[in-house]
């Protein structure tokens, strides 16, 4: 019996140790974010004036901050924030990028020219400064951050999808679909887009890492998720004033960002090796 594409992907993933290690870390982080209310031993916003800047101990595994809040609990809840921003922002980017890229690649001509000039205009704008300006205008909250990161990160996806469609629409199966009188919409959604999903999926995986870094940078600058909501970026901000006497306030959130971004990059690079037939 023939194996499904998902089974084949799983077999190849198991053979690629780099991608598998990234996938395991991401899976653990996913369950941590879901089970945050159960796993966190304390309320992440609860102050305790008797336990200010306590180092890591049995009672507080990763210590406490300058308000007596448990760092371990805040780190767990911050996982939910970071992953939410990453997934939602990338979903928005993919949605916009796939639409623009598929239209440009499939129809070509003047439409392709206009859409690609729009993409190039967006690519000339410094993305991070654009995000800062929009957040300053709209106000820093979680919804605005997710939407703005998504709305400014679609250009790479659009160019990628366009390139895939330009290649795929010249293939024999596309010509056969046209000869059978199949509608353009059906050709795009049932023939071309499914065959372009591999590079889109890889780009999405890498895009989550970029979105998490952007959110952390915004929160570190005070333009991201606002207290008392815990995010890894604003935890770094809280720790920078006491870094000389409370190292744990910056080390642990920094490690969380490093491990998460590294895991997504490892998975993305591994999937590129697995899904791209030219690299096998």
C-alpha positions, 0 to 999 in steps of 0.5 A: 500500500502506498504511503501518504505524503504525510507519512513520507514527510515523517520518515524523512523528518526522522532521518534529518536530526537537525529538523527533528530536534527543532520540531521537538523543541517547538512541540514542547513550547506549543504544549507549554503555551497551552498548559501555561495555567497548569504549569505556572506555579504562581500568578505571573502578575502577583507581587510579593514585596517579601521576595524581591530579587530572590535568586533561583531557589527551590521555591522560585526555580528561576528567581524573582524580579524587582517586584517579587514576581516569579520569573519561571511563571512569567517565562511560561506565560510569555511562551504563549504570547510569543507563539501567538504573535508568531503564528498570527503574524505569519498567517496574515503574511502568508494570506496576503503574500499568496494572493498577490504572488499567485495573481502576479505569477499566473496572469503576468503582464501588466498585473504582474508589473504593477503588483511587483512594483508595489512589492518593491516599494514595500521592500525599500521601506525599513520594516522595523522602523515602519512597524515602530511608527505604526505601533506608535500611532495605533498604540502598543497592544497585542492585537496591533502588534500581531496585525502590523507584523503580519501586514509588513512581512508579506513581500518575501512570500509574494515574490516566492509564490510568484516565482513558483507560479511562473515555473508551474504554469509552464508545466505539462499538467497546467497545459493539460488542465487548460486544454480540458477547459478547467477554469483559471480559479480551479487551476490556481487553487487545485493545481498550482497552489498545492504544488507550491505549498512546500516552499511556502511552508518552509518560509512560514516556519522561518517567518515565525522566528522572525516575528518572535524576534520582532515582537521581543524587540518591540517589547524590549523598547517598550512598544510591544506587549505592555505590563502586567502581561508577561512577554520575553521582551518586556522581561528583558526590559525589566531586567536590564536595570538590575543586570549587575545584581540579578543576572537571572532576569535577563539570562533566562528570557534571553535563552528562551528567545534564543532557543525558540528562534533557533528551533524554528530556524533548524526546522525550516532549514531541515524542511528545506532539505527534505522538501526540495528535491534539488537538495536531495 
